[in-house]
Amino acid sequence: MLVCRKCTKRLDGGFGTDGRSKLRRVLRGALRGAGRRDIRVLSVGCLGVCPKRAVSVVWASRPGAVLVVPAGTDPANIVHRLG
């Protein structure tokens, strides 16, 4: 998974139980908890989609689809969408 570094910086946290964690860190934990150690989460430069109060995410296996993850989204829902 590729997580936009610019969106993450603008949002300044917004995820996790305390609402202060970054999406990349929360996704890593959720993937490990689901037993999906085969998926890596990387921060990359701007993905070209700049949502307000959300972070752009691209799955490397589906490069044409950009997922917009609003602040406060449960990372288990994102992992569930992976299948």
C-alpha positions in Angstrom: 0.0 0.0 0.0 1.2 3.5 -0.8 0.2 6.2 1.6 0.5 9.9 0.5 3.1 11.6 2.6 1.7 15.1 1.8 -1.9 14.2 2.9 -0.5 12.6 6.1 1.5 15.7 6.9 -1.5 18.0 6.3 -3.8 15.9 8.4 -1.3 15.6 11.3 -2.5 12.3 12.7 -6.2 11.7 12.9 -6.2 7.9 13.2 -5.9 5.3 16.0 -7.6 5.1 19.3 -6.3 8.5 20.5 -6.8 10.2 17.1 -3.2 11.3 17.0 -1.5 8.4 15.1 -0.6 8.5 11.4 -2.4 6.2 9.0 0.7 4.4 8.0 1.4 3.2 11.5 -2.2 2.3 12.2 -2.5 0.3 9.0 0.7 -1.6 9.7 -0.7 -2.7 13.1 -4.1 -3.7 11.6 -2.4 -5.7 8.9 -0.2 -7.5 11.4 -3.3 -8.2 13.6 -5.1 -9.7 10.6 -2.1 -11.9 9.8 -1.3 -10.1 6.5 2.5 -9.7 6.9 2.8 -10.0 3.1 1.5 -6.4 2.6 3.9 -3.5 3.1 2.8 0.1 3.9 5.0 2.8 2.4 4.9 6.6 2.4 5.3 8.1 -1.0 5.2 11.6 -2.5 2.0 13.3 -3.6 -0.5 10.9 -5.4 -2.3 13.7 -7.2 -5.5 13.4 -5.3 -5.6 15.9 -2.4 -8.8 15.4 -0.3 -9.7 17.5 2.6 -9.4 15.9 6.1 -8.4 12.5 4.5 -5.4 10.6 3.2 -5.0 9.2 -0.3 -4.0 5.5 -0.5 -3.1 3.3 -3.5 -2.9 -0.4 -3.5 0.1 -1.4 -5.6 -1.8 -4.3 -7.1 -4.6 -1.9 -8.3 -2.7 1.2 -9.3 -5.7 2.7 -11.1 -7.8 3.0 -8.0 -7.1 5.6 -5.3 -8.7 5.1 -2.0 -9.5 8.2 0.1 -9.4 7.4 3.8 -11.1 10.1 6.0 -9.7 10.9 9.4 -11.0 8.5 12.1 -11.6 5.6 9.8 -11.2 2.2 11.5 -8.2 0.5 9.9 -9.9 -2.9 10.2 -12.4 -1.7 7.5 -9.5 -0.9 5.2 -7.9 -4.3 5.8 -11.2 -6.0 5.2 -11.5 -4.3 1.8 -8.3 -5.9 0.8 -10.0 -9.3 0.8 
